Amino acid sequence: MNNHFSTQAVHGGEEKRKPYGALTTPIVQTSTYTFQDTAEIVDFLERKAARKAGEDLEVRDEYGRYSNPTQSAAERKLAVLEGGERALLFSTGMAAITTAVLTLLSAGDHLLMIDNSYRRTREFAKKFLVRWGIDCTLVPIDDPAAWVAALRPNTRLFFSETPTNPYLRVMDLSSMAGVAREHGILTMVDSTFGTPVNLRPLEYGIDLVMHSASKYLGGHNDLLAGTVIGPRRLLDEIENARGVLGGVGGPHDAYLLLRGLKTLDLRVRRQNENALRMARFLEGHPAVRTVYYPGLPGHPDHEIARRQMSGYGGVVSFEIDGDMEDTGRFIDRLQIPYIGPTLGGVESIAQQQARFVSLDPEERRATGIVDNLVRYALGIEDCDDLIADLAGALEGV
Ligand SMILES: Cc1ncc(COP(=O)(O)O)c(C=O)c1O
């Protein structure tokens, strides 16, 4: 059935008839799954082999590092919401990225990555992958000529994020997929800030989408998870690597994620609205130097975002007219948002990015995070209250 997004968010991927007649998918809290006898093991192995050979059949669970029924339901729902053949769940977003990239690349391969991506993703590429003989070139998000110039005969993967954390630059996914197709390389997009409500990268020809599900997908600041979504031929390989590398999440987190996903559409629409209103309020405010939000016509990627996204997302970044200390005092005057290093949940969270990078100014400069940058991740509170609170805190700048 071709239901709309919010119907799929509630019902997609879950059996109508669940064990015990339960309405919600049960948390199957077990580390392993037992076999009645040897014949059942043989049957299991035969079905697994048939599935590997391409037959579309169900295979029972074996051990918690490979699968869990609560996790499988969450994976089916994620695949439906992103429009992919398969989804895999991981313990964190970083486990999703590292496992997928390690599956796709081998020693001697070259990776293209946008220079604006999440700093831990860049750290994985520049500090870890290089040690295993995989080179990475960082390229600007908005310069297809620079992407092509950076390509090498051994380039295998082009990784981007959109919108980026924290400057909210937007990748033109059609251009990215076009360049990759022309040169026979795979593409992977971190769509954590986009969410499948606002953006569906697979529809633009991107091969793999990933999310930190700890953010909008979970949506309640109470779980850590990551997901990779895409075609079965790639996901089957990544699943095997997950079984080896072990970055699998637990059934309880999978349940929380299933529950969070049911309200994804409602939450993200509200967060889009709150963020757009806040960005408009901040634009032109005398205590604010620059506002970064792709929904503002002055944003360098506004036209791409308008074409590609159905909402501009729930994060607004901005520079206070002040230094490191002024910005810290501004954050401390805010009454409603929490201070912390995450985003995407129902509670608003504001942070001075530099405080979470390093005490060393040189190190901060190297990451590209300026001292007066604030990342405000909107929750689902009433926007009038959030703006009144913000206006009060800005008065002291
Ligand atoms: C854009 C983006 N990708 C990936 C991650 C990593 O996700 P996790 O914290 O779930 O490992 C984050 C976390 O902040 C993020 O913001």
The ligand as an SDF file (V2000), in Angstrom:
LIG
                    3D

 16 16  0  0  0  0  0  0  0  0999 V2000
   25.5930   14.9940   11.5500 C   0  0  0  0  0  0  0  0  0  0  0  0
   25.9920   13.9400   12.5250 C   0  0  0  0  0  0  0  0  0  0  0  0
   26.3690   12.7430   12.0830 N   0  0  0  0  0  0  0  0  0  0  0  0
   26.7410   11.7640   12.9260 C   0  0  0  0  0  0  0  0  0  0  0  0
   26.7640   11.9590   14.2860 C   0  0  0  0  0  0  0  0  0  0  0  0
   27.1840   10.8480   15.1940 C   0  0  0  0  0  0  0  0  0  0  0  0
   26.0650   10.2430   15.7720 O   0  0  0  0  0  0  0  0  0  0  0  0
   26.0680    9.5140   17.1980 P   0  0  0  0  0  0  0  0  0  0  0  0
   26.2780   10.5610   18.2390 O   0  0  0  0  0  0  0  0  0  0  0  0
   24.7340    8.8510   17.2670 O   0  0  0  0  0  0  0  0  0  0  0  0
   27.1950    8.5280   17.1500 O   0  0  0  0  0  0  0  0  0  0  0  0
   26.3740   13.1960   14.8140 C   0  0  0  0  0  0  0  0  0  0  0  0
   26.4020   13.4310   16.2740 C   0  0  0  0  0  0  0  0  0  0  0  0
   26.4530   14.5230   16.7540 O   0  0  0  0  0  0  0  0  0  0  0  0
   25.9790   14.2120   13.9010 C   0  0  0  0  0  0  0  0  0  0  0  0
   25.5990   15.4280   14.3400 O   0  0  0  0  0  0  0  0  0  0  0  0
  1  2  1  0
  2  3  1  0
  2 15  2  0
  3  4  2  0
  4  5  1  0
  5  6  1  0
  5 12  2  0
  6  7  1  0
  7  8  1  0
  8  9  2  0
  8 10  1  0
  8 11  1  0
 12 13  1  0
 12 15  1  0
 13 14  2  0
 15 16  1  0
M  END
$$$$
